């Protein structure tokens, strides 16, 4: 993984894990790789992985069982809310970019409708 220098590494690792949860690559109850394995995989300090896992736990997306590891939450509502929030952020960013290019709301909707028809 190539890290972006403008964002803390633990945040980037959190975002990657969130994407895996939302996409279904990681399902509720799945065990995350150990801190040691992940630090080797990402070539980062184990404390960085630990921080990412702690923040994910604080957000209710994972839970830790002492001596067993860290697992993805089985709360489908939490995962559904995460997916909705991530989608909302993507749309918001897209709209800001489009408006900065001079498009108005009607133009953006028309463009999206055209592209949706093409993708079908």
KALIN-V832538 format. One record per helix or strand of 2 or more residues. SS is the DSSP state (alpha for helix, beta for strand). FROM is the first residue (numbers start at 1). LEN is the number of residues. If there is no record, write none. Layout:
SS/FROM/LEN + SS/FROM/LEN
This chain:
alpha/9/15 + alpha/35/8 + alpha/46/13 + beta/62/4 + beta/69/4 + alpha/76/25 + alpha/105/15
